Amino acid sequence: MVRDSTGRFHQRPYYSVQELDDECEKVISAFLQARHGKIEFPISTDDLTALIESETADLDLYADLSGFGPKVEGATVFSPGGKPSVKISRELSADERRENRLRTTLTHEYGHVHFHNFLFDPALGYVKSPLDRGAKGKLSKNAIAEGIINNVRKTIIRDQLTDPRFYSQMSALLEDLIQQSRLEAAAYEEFLKKAEALVKQLAQKQSQDGVPASLHGRREAAVLYNNLGFLPATTFQCPADESVKAELALDIDYSIRECAPAGWKGDQAREAQVLNTLYPLLDRDRDATRALFEIIKNQPGY
């Protein structure tokens, strides 16, 4: 470890080229041996994604990274005390011509995951904070709480378009968490329990509470089900019966998978085909169609 001149950390790691080479060879060899029973090169793209998934809370290969900057193709989001999440630009993943660029981006982000995640472990106290600190430079309880809250808030803001109803519920839970963080120190353990539960829900990106069994394991259909009753609508009426609503969600899910052309996201003509598919399923309601289309467009599974 060496002193961090940027001021973001107390110290930062320094690796020689040989150390990096040795560690990477050890990691990939062990991974390939465990996954395939043998070590063969070159490494497939599927193996690269599986390697990242083995050390992260989530890998999103079709993320909208426009909020990170105009040329950002990959991002690693660290969570104090938890596993990081990796985001890859959907423009990169959806273009077969950019396979090599996708592979180098995956590898780059894995480097952050494997070599940098320990820096964000609150127990080790590497991350600096403008808030008060405890003894020996370790983060105080206030600093840890603030870090958790900020990371949860960023996740909700970044991903809310993928499932507005779910992230609205998560926002309400976050407000409860913020209130809990302001209580006396005696309540700190309770805050950590609630924070852990909330982070797990966010990592799952979905709650099974209230979702019919027919939709379990069908993430996109469950997202549709959760949001049908909250669409702006003029003629569309969401079915009151849960089984009928679940059937509608499955019909929409099936129709999108069958009718949406390849590479439709971002292509005006192809997006129009998806809108035309949705329109009759939502009682020819333009407002409801447009609102649900935006949710569908933000689903990596479509």
Steps between C-alpha positions, in 0.01 A plus 500: 500500500614854423369843597212616280578847367144555372362517854224247432663224708744483789709260293467331165645176367802489273570193288798432281436371148628158603271489804200583285596240242551228762172574680296513179647172379426336833140627507407406143670161518314408818172627354532306172604184683198523731258588219617265224735253665782622278689817409471610138563830327377730358243574768145523368283806556255280694782402735591865553142587596475195727825600671364848572169359624687277745640805684221757463148562620385570146624520140282708269609452140239737358530803724423859409824674594415839351486643852868414552618691193470495118778246438475273804466134399546334837470587869558324831283618787638417844283444805663540844501165672350318200579372155531752216276519192631520144320687223581458130354731238217340304634663182818297548333168586238517225747560217662175384762699311636630830567161658868576562416834661243326719759246614758764591235701687391192696862429586562859604199506733599165649833658590312754711292226660788273591769751592305793644192374682682457831556877507127549559476269800397734786667273753840566345460876498674579171230731362522861610193692608435863592305375801635430846733203547555265784832392642792389280353658190216249471168627368255608766150356518363821349740475206409137433128577520539794263697287255236226498217750451679678215569174317142382539372837376728487194378149418135604521553809283701307243268201466155644571389492135543122486216447750337824621265330745773294667741794534220719634462247780877495549499881525246480782720245679800727448318786673437270797870411493599867504279562803653197672853634438415816694410317817726439797802273475311226683290456187802461271483120488133521397598746227760256365244219492253713305774623269612144426142396423450797267827441317404134447165605355673742265749233395210268412343790306159361580281386784294183472254636756154513345618351169300194384687172484452488122739796471775372728822471304362724225659827595379716214143369522499565875616859437209547259259353756621735774460810283178433307287650774699823510507595133354837395191400306189630327333184367718223641376343822736275691328170589398491864530123513862404569491189282362697205762770549772233513366351177511842334859551617596163352322582173690827473828330588443230238396751233809715553731200480330375184448828316782735602762509222868456577678819600172688545609724785602841370374431147190713437344272239554184704379666819182585312446127440521438874256785571259356244525163673414653838220729381219242458603314816438817705154576358648735238593747774784723378600628844517153653680364194768767510552464877532122486724524194751706700506233772545224242775693325697511825481122553831329411307178427321642195 
